[in-house]
């Protein structure tokens, strides 16, 4: 994003040539306009026309952010507040009404609403966004138009739901639903129906909208697209509940769960099928009063899990770093999309093999037993405190040694992964919201935690491992608790006073359910990384504030971030291999 060259006037803006840019751009969103404004600004500077260059630079800064209506408190990004100065806002306020082009006028007016709370500008932004939404409406490339519809809805709602402008937006949404007639192949109708339901608008035929969403869900299930079927089933259920038809609403939610059971039966490998059944179990648990069906599905899930845990591959401890770095870079280089690059990065390797480490330990103990007879303690390098102690031969405390071995492998792997991470960062511009398609299609991420995972993963990819660690460590523990509970295990205890406390991480990772779902290697990796004194113990040192600023740039933090990305990715691989509806278009506003 450029910086202002000099202060500008309203006349500078009028004379900037923005009309020519908009006219020549055709059907262009703000990001395309920003590119054109930037190019025109460079030419103006070269010609010595500094006033025109400054005006074009301002327009480029206004248009550069991607519209993210899902982040309602910062739809143009948290850093955008400082991108436009107060004098520049005054200039914009005096000329925005003269600006043509629905996309540009909506953006400029929205800036004035966000920064100055100018209600007149808010009304102009709303109308501009609706006009732009109509221009961008496309059943296949649907998210860009819907993002503008949703932003118009948000602004109008903030001005008052009894305002005529809000009713105008509601009517626009209803008209769009009718135009589509339930025939769009992805998520536009589902998103519009959700928004209309949220509006609580009067005089809507709730049963009609419920039937439309239900029919679309049935079609999606027949096409083996369980993600879309679940989404539409939930929308249908919401409308039937609005119509006070709770029995039909429950039937829709059940259909959403069964779509995953059906997809599991046609999925390979078995580990992926197990993840689909797990999703169905989670839906049934939210529905309630389905214990018999849940028991059946848990049995089916365990059957799939017993057949394969191949989703989590292992890698050898004997690696040549130089060669591994070269192979890692080749694996992620030149991917066509950001999603493909993420999958490549997440699947570069797997957790260290516990069997291989145990075999190596036995060989070392046989060759040189004396090294294991010496007591060992862990000393904090900053304070000198003893934080752990190991005594005896490895048979007495073998895991402590294995956690240290795993930690050395994590150091090596983190170095390899960090090179690959940097290459993905260089080749693919992204925002936090670009991780939402991944986390929303991953059974590892519980509902309601998607934004935290997305922000943590995005921070790590940028190299901000302080933010990544702080956000993701507690979420990993909660996700494991959710997985254990869905699989029939106990995630909460019950004491003699009837108090139900959440089981801690050590208990969760020691459960049979965790080992069955994740496999021994990954469970051991997580134990050492998060919860063991002779490992990294990241969960505890983070929770107790024992990390200095520099500690967040450690190989352990890098490895933890990557392992979280891997956990989120392996269960979502099938959805990402399907057409974009299952991943990139899974949520409204993910792309604009």
C-alpha positions as CSV (number, residue, x, y, z in Angstrom):
1,X,0.0,0.0,0.0
2,X,1.5,3.3,-1.1
3,X,2.0,6.4,1.1
4,X,0.6,9.9,0.3
5,X,3.0,12.0,-1.7
6,X,1.6,15.3,-0.7
7,X,-1.6,16.8,0.7
8,X,-4.3,17.1,-1.9
9,X,-7.4,19.2,-2.6
10,X,-10.9,18.3,-3.9
11,X,-9.9,19.9,-7.3
12,X,-6.8,17.6,-7.4
13,X,-9.1,14.6,-7.0
14,X,-11.5,15.8,-9.6
15,X,-8.6,16.3,-12.1
16,X,-6.9,13.0,-11.3
17,X,-8.4,11.2,-14.2
18,X,-10.3,8.6,-12.1
19,X,-13.2,8.7,-14.5
20,X,-11.0,7.4,-17.3
21,X,-9.7,4.6,-15.1
22,X,-13.2,3.5,-14.1
23,X,-14.5,3.7,-17.7
24,X,-11.6,1.7,-19.1
25,X,-11.7,-0.9,-16.3
26,X,-15.0,-2.5,-17.3
27,X,-16.4,-4.8,-14.6
28,X,-13.6,-4.4,-12.1
29,X,-13.5,-4.8,-8.3
30,X,-11.6,-2.5,-6.0
31,X,-8.4,-4.5,-6.2
32,X,-8.3,-4.2,-10.0
33,X,-9.0,-0.4,-9.7
34,X,-6.2,-0.1,-7.1
35,X,-3.8,-1.7,-9.6
36,X,-4.9,0.7,-12.3
37,X,-4.7,3.8,-10.0
38,X,-1.2,2.7,-8.9
39,X,0.0,2.4,-12.5
40,X,-1.5,5.8,-13.5
41,X,0.1,7.3,-10.4
42,X,3.5,6.0,-11.4
43,X,3.1,7.6,-14.8
44,X,2.0,10.9,-13.3
45,X,5.1,11.0,-11.1
46,X,7.3,10.3,-14.1
47,X,5.6,13.3,-15.9
48,X,6.1,15.5,-12.9
49,X,2.3,15.9,-12.3
50,X,2.6,15.5,-8.5
51,X,-0.9,16.8,-7.7
52,X,-2.4,14.1,-10.0
53,X,-0.1,11.5,-8.6
54,X,-1.1,12.3,-5.0
55,X,-4.8,12.0,-5.8
56,X,-4.3,8.7,-7.6
57,X,-2.2,7.4,-4.8
58,X,-5.1,8.2,-2.4
59,X,-7.6,6.3,-4.5
60,X,-5.2,3.4,-4.7
61,X,-4.9,3.2,-0.9
62,X,-8.7,3.4,-0.6
63,X,-9.2,0.6,-3.1
64,X,-6.4,-1.7,-2.0
65,X,-7.9,-3.6,0.9
66,X,-10.1,-6.7,0.2
67,X,-13.6,-6.4,1.5
68,X,-14.1,-8.9,4.3
69,X,-17.7,-8.4,5.6
70,X,-17.3,-11.4,7.9
71,X,-14.9,-9.3,10.0
72,X,-17.7,-6.8,10.8
73,X,-15.6,-4.6,13.1
74,X,-12.9,-4.2,10.4
75,X,-14.3,-5.1,7.0
76,X,-11.4,-3.3,5.3
77,X,-8.7,-4.6,7.7
78,X,-7.6,-3.6,11.1
79,X,-4.7,-1.5,9.7
80,X,-6.9,0.5,7.4
81,X,-7.7,3.1,10.0
82,X,-4.3,4.7,9.7
83,X,-4.1,4.5,5.9
84,X,-6.2,7.6,5.3
85,X,-5.4,10.9,7.0
86,X,-8.0,13.3,8.4
87,X,-7.4,16.0,5.8
88,X,-7.8,13.3,3.1
89,X,-11.1,12.3,4.7
90,X,-12.3,15.9,4.5
91,X,-11.5,16.0,0.7
92,X,-13.3,12.7,0.2
93,X,-16.3,13.9,2.0
94,X,-16.6,16.9,-0.4
95,X,-16.4,14.9,-3.6
96,X,-17.5,11.3,-3.1
97,X,-21.1,12.0,-4.3
98,X,-19.6,13.1,-7.7
99,X,-17.9,9.8,-8.2
100,X,-19.4,7.4,-10.7
101,X,-19.1,3.6,-10.7
102,X,-21.0,1.7,-8.1
103,X,-17.9,-0.2,-6.8
104,X,-15.7,3.0,-6.3
105,X,-18.4,5.1,-4.9
106,X,-19.5,2.4,-2.4
107,X,-15.9,2.0,-1.2
108,X,-15.2,5.7,-0.7
109,X,-18.6,6.2,1.0
110,X,-17.9,3.2,3.2
111,X,-14.5,4.7,4.2
112,X,-16.3,7.8,5.4
113,X,-18.8,5.7,7.3
114,X,-16.2,3.7,9.0
115,X,-13.9,6.6,9.9
116,X,-16.4,9.5,10.4
117,X,-19.7,7.8,11.0
118,X,-21.3,9.9,8.3
119,X,-24.8,8.6,7.9
120,X,-25.4,10.2,4.5
121,X,-22.2,8.5,3.3
122,X,-23.5,5.2,4.9
123,X,-26.7,5.4,2.8
124,X,-24.7,6.1,-0.3
125,X,-22.4,3.1,0.5
126,X,-25.4,0.8,1.0
127,X,-26.9,1.7,-2.4
128,X,-23.5,1.5,-4.1
129,X,-22.8,-1.9,-2.7
130,X,-26.2,-3.2,-3.8
131,X,-25.6,-1.9,-7.3
132,X,-22.1,-3.5,-7.4
133,X,-23.6,-6.7,-6.0
134,X,-26.0,-6.8,-9.0
135,X,-23.1,-6.2,-11.4
136,X,-21.0,-9.0,-9.9
137,X,-23.8,-11.5,-9.4
138,X,-22.6,-14.8,-10.7
139,X,-23.9,-18.2,-9.5
140,X,-20.5,-19.8,-9.9
141,X,-18.1,-17.0,-9.0
142,X,-20.6,-16.0,-6.3
143,X,-18.6,-14.7,-3.4
144,X,-17.6,-11.3,-4.8
145,X,-21.2,-10.2,-5.3
146,X,-22.4,-11.7,-2.1
147,X,-19.7,-9.9,-0.1
148,X,-21.1,-6.6,-1.3
149,X,-24.7,-7.6,-0.5
150,X,-23.7,-8.6,3.0
151,X,-21.8,-5.3,3.5
152,X,-24.8,-3.4,2.3
153,X,-26.9,-5.4,4.8
154,X,-24.5,-4.6,7.7
155,X,-24.4,-0.9,7.1
156,X,-28.2,-0.6,6.6
157,X,-28.8,-2.6,9.8
158,X,-26.5,-0.3,11.7
159,X,-28.6,2.6,10.6
160,X,-31.7,1.0,12.0
161,X,-33.8,-2.0,11.0
162,X,-36.9,0.1,10.9
163,X,-35.3,2.3,8.3
164,X,-36.6,2.1,4.8
165,X,-33.0,1.5,3.6
166,X,-32.9,-1.7,5.5
167,X,-36.1,-2.9,3.9
168,X,-34.6,-2.0,0.5
169,X,-31.7,-4.3,1.2
170,X,-34.0,-7.1,2.4
171,X,-36.1,-6.7,-0.8
172,X,-32.9,-6.9,-2.8
173,X,-31.9,-10.2,-1.1
174,X,-35.4,-11.7,-1.6
175,X,-35.4,-10.7,-5.3
176,X,-31.9,-12.3,-5.8
177,X,-33.2,-15.6,-4.2
178,X,-36.1,-15.6,-6.6
179,X,-33.8,-14.9,-9.6
180,X,-31.7,-17.9,-8.7
181,X,-34.7,-20.2,-8.2
182,X,-32.5,-22.7,-6.3
183,X,-30.5,-23.5,-9.4
184,X,-27.1,-22.1,-8.5
185,X,-24.5,-24.9,-8.0
186,X,-22.6,-23.5,-5.1
187,X,-23.4,-21.4,-2.1
188,X,-25.0,-18.1,-3.3
189,X,-28.6,-19.2,-2.5
190,X,-27.6,-20.7,0.8
191,X,-25.8,-17.5,1.8
192,X,-28.7,-15.2,0.7
193,X,-31.2,-17.4,2.5
194,X,-29.1,-17.2,5.7
195,X,-28.9,-13.5,5.5
196,X,-32.7,-13.1,4.9
197,X,-33.4,-15.4,7.9
198,X,-31.0,-13.3,10.0
199,X,-32.9,-10.1,9.0
200,X,-36.1,-11.3,10.8
201,X,-38.0,-9.5,8.1
202,X,-41.8,-9.6,8.4
203,X,-44.1,-10.9,5.7
204,X,-41.7,-13.6,4.6
205,X,-43.0,-17.1,3.7
206,X,-40.8,-19.1,6.0
207,X,-42.1,-22.5,4.8
208,X,-41.5,-21.6,1.2
209,X,-37.9,-20.7,1.9
210,X,-37.4,-23.8,4.0
211,X,-38.7,-26.0,1.2
212,X,-36.4,-24.4,-1.3
213,X,-33.3,-24.9,0.9
214,X,-34.4,-28.5,1.7
215,X,-34.7,-29.4,-2.0
216,X,-31.3,-27.9,-2.8
217,X,-29.8,-29.9,0.2
218,X,-31.3,-33.1,-1.2
219,X,-29.8,-32.5,-4.6
220,X,-26.4,-31.7,-3.0
221,X,-26.5,-35.0,-1.0
222,X,-27.4,-36.9,-4.2
223,X,-24.3,-35.4,-5.8
224,X,-22.2,-36.6,-2.8
225,X,-21.4,-33.0,-1.7
226,X,-22.0,-33.4,2.0
227,X,-20.6,-30.0,3.0
228,X,-23.0,-28.2,0.8
229,X,-25.9,-30.5,1.8
230,X,-25.2,-29.9,5.5
231,X,-25.1,-26.1,5.0
232,X,-28.4,-26.1,3.1
233,X,-30.0,-28.5,5.5
234,X,-29.1,-26.1,8.4
235,X,-30.6,-23.2,6.4
236,X,-33.7,-25.1,5.8
237,X,-34.0,-26.1,9.4
238,X,-33.7,-22.4,10.4
239,X,-36.6,-21.5,8.1
240,X,-38.8,-24.4,9.3
241,X,-38.2,-23.3,12.9
242,X,-39.2,-19.8,11.9
243,X,-42.4,-21.4,10.5
244,X,-42.9,-23.3,13.9
245,X,-42.4,-26.7,12.2
246,X,-39.9,-28.2,14.6
247,X,-40.3,-31.7,13.4
248,X,-39.4,-30.8,9.8
249,X,-36.5,-28.7,11.1
250,X,-35.1,-31.7,12.9
251,X,-35.6,-33.9,9.8
252,X,-33.5,-31.4,7.8
253,X,-30.7,-31.4,10.4
254,X,-30.7,-35.2,10.4
255,X,-30.4,-35.2,6.6
256,X,-27.4,-33.0,6.9
257,X,-25.7,-35.6,9.2
258,X,-26.6,-38.5,7.0
259,X,-25.1,-36.8,3.9
260,X,-21.7,-37.3,5.6
261,X,-22.5,-40.9,6.4
262,X,-23.3,-41.4,2.7
263,X,-20.1,-39.6,1.6
264,X,-18.0,-41.7,4.0
265,X,-19.2,-44.9,2.4
266,X,-17.8,-43.7,-0.9
267,X,-14.5,-42.2,0.4
268,X,-11.0,-43.5,0.4
269,X,-8.7,-43.8,2.3
270,X,-10.6,-45.2,5.4
271,X,-9.1,-42.5,7.6
272,X,-10.9,-39.9,5.5
273,X,-14.1,-41.9,5.7
274,X,-13.7,-41.9,9.5
275,X,-13.5,-38.1,9.5
276,X,-16.8,-37.9,7.6
277,X,-18.5,-40.1,10.1
278,X,-17.0,-38.1,12.9
279,X,-18.6,-35.0,11.3
280,X,-22.0,-36.8,11.3
281,X,-21.6,-37.7,14.9
282,X,-20.9,-34.1,15.8
283,X,-24.1,-33.0,14.0
284,X,-26.2,-35.6,15.7
285,X,-24.9,-34.6,19.1
286,X,-25.9,-31.0,18.4
287,X,-29.4,-32.2,17.3
288,X,-29.8,-34.3,20.5
289,X,-32.0,-37.3,21.3
290,X,-30.2,-39.6,18.8
291,X,-28.0,-41.8,21.1
292,X,-28.8,-45.0,19.3
293,X,-27.7,-43.6,15.9
294,X,-24.6,-42.0,17.5
295,X,-23.6,-45.4,18.9
296,X,-24.0,-46.9,15.5
297,X,-21.9,-44.2,13.9
298,X,-19.2,-44.4,16.5
299,X,-18.9,-48.1,15.9
300,X,-18.6,-47.4,12.1
301,X,-16.0,-44.7,12.7
302,X,-13.9,-47.1,14.8
303,X,-14.1,-49.6,12.1
304,X,-12.8,-47.1,9.5
305,X,-10.0,-46.0,12.0
306,X,-8.9,-49.6,12.6
307,X,-8.5,-50.1,8.8
308,X,-6.3,-47.1,8.4
309,X,-4.5,-44.3,10.1
310,X,-2.6,-43.5,7.0
311,X,-3.6,-39.8,7.1
312,X,-0.7,-39.2,9.4
313,X,2.6,-40.3,7.7
314,X,5.9,-40.5,9.4
315,X,9.4,-39.3,8.4
316,X,12.8,-40.7,9.2
317,X,15.1,-39.2,11.8
318,X,18.1,-39.6,9.5
319,X,17.7,-36.7,7.1
320,X,20.1,-34.6,5.1
321,X,18.9,-31.0,5.8
322,X,20.2,-29.6,2.6
323,X,18.4,-32.2,0.5
324,X,15.3,-31.9,2.6
325,X,15.2,-28.2,2.1
326,X,15.5,-28.5,-1.7
327,X,12.7,-31.1,-1.8
328,X,10.5,-29.0,0.5
329,X,10.9,-26.0,-1.7
330,X,10.1,-28.0,-4.8
331,X,7.0,-29.4,-3.1
332,X,5.5,-25.9,-2.5
333,X,6.9,-23.9,-5.4
334,X,4.7,-22.6,-8.2
335,X,1.3,-23.7,-6.9
336,X,-1.6,-22.3,-8.8
337,X,-3.6,-21.3,-5.8
338,X,-3.0,-20.4,-2.1
339,X,-5.0,-23.4,-1.1
340,X,-2.8,-25.8,-3.1
341,X,0.3,-24.2,-1.5
342,X,-1.2,-24.7,2.0
343,X,-1.9,-28.4,1.4
344,X,1.6,-28.9,0.0
345,X,3.1,-27.3,3.0
346,X,0.9,-29.2,5.5
347,X,1.7,-32.5,4.0
348,X,5.5,-32.1,3.6
349,X,6.1,-34.6,6.5
350,X,4.6,-36.2,9.5
351,X,5.4,-36.8,13.1
352,X,8.5,-38.8,14.2
353,X,7.9,-42.6,14.3
354,X,7.7,-43.8,17.9
355,X,8.6,-47.3,16.8
356,X,11.8,-46.1,15.1
357,X,12.8,-43.9,18.1
358,X,12.3,-46.9,20.4
359,X,14.4,-49.1,18.2
360,X,17.1,-46.5,18.1
361,X,17.0,-46.1,21.9
362,X,17.4,-49.9,22.4
363,X,20.4,-50.0,20.0
364,X,22.1,-47.0,21.8
365,X,21.4,-48.5,25.2
366,X,22.9,-51.8,24.1
367,X,26.0,-50.1,22.6
368,X,26.6,-47.7,25.5
369,X,24.4,-48.4,28.6
370,X,26.5,-46.1,30.8
371,X,25.1,-42.9,29.3
372,X,21.6,-43.9,30.5
373,X,22.6,-44.8,34.0
374,X,23.6,-41.2,34.9
375,X,20.7,-39.2,36.4
376,X,19.7,-36.2,34.3
377,X,17.9,-33.0,35.1
378,X,16.4,-30.1,33.1
379,X,17.7,-26.7,34.1
380,X,16.0,-23.5,32.9
381,X,18.7,-21.5,31.0
382,X,17.3,-18.2,32.2
383,X,16.7,-18.8,35.9
384,X,18.8,-21.8,36.7
385,X,15.7,-23.6,38.2
386,X,15.5,-27.4,37.9
387,X,12.3,-28.0,36.0
388,X,12.6,-31.8,35.4
389,X,14.6,-34.9,36.4
390,X,15.1,-38.4,35.0
391,X,16.6,-41.3,36.8
392,X,17.6,-44.8,35.9
393,X,17.9,-47.0,32.8
394,X,15.7,-46.2,29.8
395,X,13.3,-49.0,30.6
396,X,12.4,-47.1,33.8
397,X,12.0,-43.7,32.0
398,X,12.2,-44.4,28.3
399,X,9.6,-41.8,27.3
400,X,11.7,-39.0,28.8
401,X,14.5,-39.9,26.4
402,X,12.2,-40.3,23.5
403,X,10.7,-36.9,24.1
404,X,14.2,-35.4,23.8
405,X,14.9,-37.4,20.6
406,X,11.6,-36.2,19.1
407,X,12.5,-32.6,20.1
408,X,15.8,-32.8,18.2
409,X,13.9,-34.1,15.1
410,X,11.4,-31.2,15.5
411,X,14.4,-28.7,15.4
412,X,15.6,-30.2,12.2
413,X,12.2,-30.4,10.6
414,X,11.3,-26.8,11.7
415,X,14.3,-25.5,9.7
416,X,13.1,-27.3,6.6
417,X,9.6,-26.2,7.0
418,X,10.5,-22.6,7.6
419,X,12.2,-22.4,4.2
420,X,9.0,-23.8,2.6
421,X,6.9,-21.4,4.6
422,X,8.8,-18.4,3.4
423,X,8.4,-19.5,-0.2
424,X,4.7,-19.8,0.2
425,X,4.6,-16.4,1.8
426,X,6.6,-14.9,-1.2
427,X,4.4,-16.5,-3.9
428,X,0.9,-16.1,-2.5
429,X,-0.6,-12.9,-1.1
430,X,-3.3,-13.6,1.5
431,X,-5.4,-12.3,4.4
432,X,-6.6,-14.0,7.6
433,X,-9.9,-14.8,5.9
434,X,-8.2,-16.9,3.3
435,X,-7.7,-19.6,5.9
436,X,-11.4,-19.8,6.7
437,X,-12.2,-22.2,3.9
438,X,-9.7,-24.6,5.3
439,X,-10.7,-24.4,8.9
440,X,-14.4,-24.4,8.2
441,X,-14.1,-27.7,6.3
442,X,-11.9,-29.4,8.9
443,X,-13.5,-31.6,11.5
444,X,-10.6,-30.8,13.8
445,X,-11.8,-27.2,14.2
446,X,-15.0,-27.0,16.4
447,X,-17.8,-24.7,15.3
448,X,-17.3,-21.2,16.6
449,X,-13.5,-21.4,16.7
450,X,-12.8,-20.9,13.0
451,X,-11.7,-17.2,13.2
452,X,-9.2,-17.9,16.0
453,X,-7.7,-20.8,14.0
454,X,-7.6,-18.7,10.8
455,X,-5.9,-15.8,12.5
456,X,-3.4,-18.0,14.3
457,X,-2.5,-19.9,11.1
458,X,-2.3,-16.7,9.1
459,X,0.0,-15.1,11.7
460,X,2.3,-18.1,11.6
461,X,2.5,-18.1,7.8
462,X,3.6,-14.4,8.1
463,X,6.3,-15.4,10.6
464,X,4.5,-13.8,13.7
465,X,4.8,-16.9,15.9
466,X,4.0,-15.0,19.0
467,X,0.5,-14.4,17.9
468,X,0.2,-17.9,16.3
469,X,1.3,-19.6,19.5
470,X,-0.8,-17.5,21.8
471,X,-3.9,-18.1,19.7
472,X,-3.5,-21.7,18.7
473,X,-2.1,-23.4,21.9
474,X,-5.4,-23.2,23.8
475,X,-7.4,-24.0,20.7
476,X,-5.5,-27.2,20.2
477,X,-6.4,-28.4,23.6
478,X,-10.1,-27.6,23.1
479,X,-10.1,-29.3,19.7
480,X,-8.6,-32.5,21.3
481,X,-11.3,-32.3,24.0
482,X,-14.0,-32.0,21.2
483,X,-12.5,-35.0,19.3
484,X,-12.4,-37.2,22.4
485,X,-16.0,-36.4,23.3
486,X,-17.3,-36.9,19.8
487,X,-15.6,-40.3,19.8
488,X,-17.4,-41.4,22.9
489,X,-14.7,-40.6,25.4
490,X,-14.9,-38.4,28.5
491,X,-13.7,-34.8,28.1
492,X,-15.1,-33.7,31.4
493,X,-14.8,-35.2,34.9
494,X,-17.4,-35.3,37.7
495,X,-16.3,-35.0,41.3
496,X,-18.2,-36.0,44.5
497,X,-19.8,-32.5,44.7
498,X,-21.2,-32.8,41.2
499,X,-18.7,-30.4,39.6
500,X,-17.8,-31.1,36.0
501,X,-14.3,-29.8,35.2
502,X,-12.7,-30.1,31.8
503,X,-10.1,-32.8,31.6
504,X,-6.6,-31.3,31.0
505,X,-4.4,-31.9,28.0
506,X,-2.5,-34.8,29.5
507,X,-5.6,-36.8,30.2
508,X,-7.0,-36.1,26.7
509,X,-3.7,-37.2,25.0
510,X,-3.7,-40.3,27.2
511,X,-7.1,-41.4,26.1
512,X,-7.8,-44.4,23.9
513,X,-10.0,-42.1,21.7
514,X,-7.1,-39.8,20.9
515,X,-4.8,-42.6,20.0
516,X,-7.4,-44.3,17.9
517,X,-8.1,-41.1,15.9
518,X,-4.6,-39.5,15.7
519,X,-2.4,-42.6,15.9
520,X,0.5,-43.2,18.3
521,X,3.1,-41.1,16.5
522,X,1.0,-37.9,16.4
523,X,-0.2,-38.3,20.0
524,X,3.4,-38.7,21.2
525,X,4.5,-35.7,19.1
526,X,1.7,-33.6,20.7
527,X,2.5,-34.8,24.2
528,X,6.2,-33.9,23.9
529,X,5.5,-30.6,22.1
530,X,2.8,-29.4,24.4
531,X,2.7,-31.2,27.8
532,X,5.9,-33.0,28.8
533,X,8.8,-31.6,30.8
534,X,11.4,-33.5,28.8
535,X,9.8,-32.3,25.6
536,X,9.0,-28.7,24.7
537,X,6.1,-28.4,27.2
538,X,4.8,-25.4,25.1
539,X,1.3,-25.5,26.5
540,X,2.4,-25.1,30.1
541,X,5.2,-22.5,29.6
542,X,2.9,-20.4,27.5
543,X,0.0,-20.7,30.0
544,X,2.3,-19.7,32.9
545,X,3.9,-16.7,31.0
546,X,7.4,-18.3,31.0
547,X,8.2,-17.4,27.4
548,X,10.3,-14.4,26.5
549,X,9.7,-12.5,23.3
550,X,12.6,-14.3,21.6
551,X,11.2,-17.7,22.5
552,X,8.3,-17.3,20.1
553,X,10.8,-17.4,17.2
554,X,12.1,-20.8,18.3
555,X,12.1,-23.9,16.1
556,X,9.5,-25.4,18.6
557,X,7.1,-22.5,17.9
558,X,7.6,-22.9,14.1
559,X,7.0,-26.7,14.4
560,X,3.9,-26.3,16.6
561,X,2.4,-23.9,14.1
562,X,3.1,-26.3,11.2
563,X,1.7,-29.2,13.1
564,X,-1.5,-27.3,13.8
565,X,-1.8,-26.5,10.1
566,X,-1.3,-30.2,9.4
567,X,-4.0,-31.2,11.8
568,X,-6.5,-28.8,10.3
569,X,-5.6,-29.9,6.8
570,X,-5.5,-33.8,6.8
571,X,-9.2,-34.1,7.6
572,X,-10.1,-31.4,5.1
573,X,-8.1,-32.8,2.1
574,X,-11.1,-34.5,0.5
575,X,-13.1,-31.2,0.6
576,X,-10.2,-29.3,-0.9
577,X,-9.8,-31.8,-3.7
578,X,-13.5,-31.4,-4.6
579,X,-14.7,-28.5,-6.6
580,X,-14.2,-25.0,-5.0
581,X,-17.6,-25.1,-3.3
582,X,-16.2,-27.5,-0.7
583,X,-13.4,-25.3,0.3
584,X,-12.8,-21.9,-1.3
585,X,-16.5,-21.1,-1.5
586,X,-17.5,-22.6,1.8
587,X,-18.3,-19.4,3.6
588,X,-19.7,-16.0,2.5
589,X,-17.2,-13.3,2.0
590,X,-14.1,-15.5,1.9
591,X,-13.2,-13.9,-1.4
592,X,-14.2,-10.6,-2.9
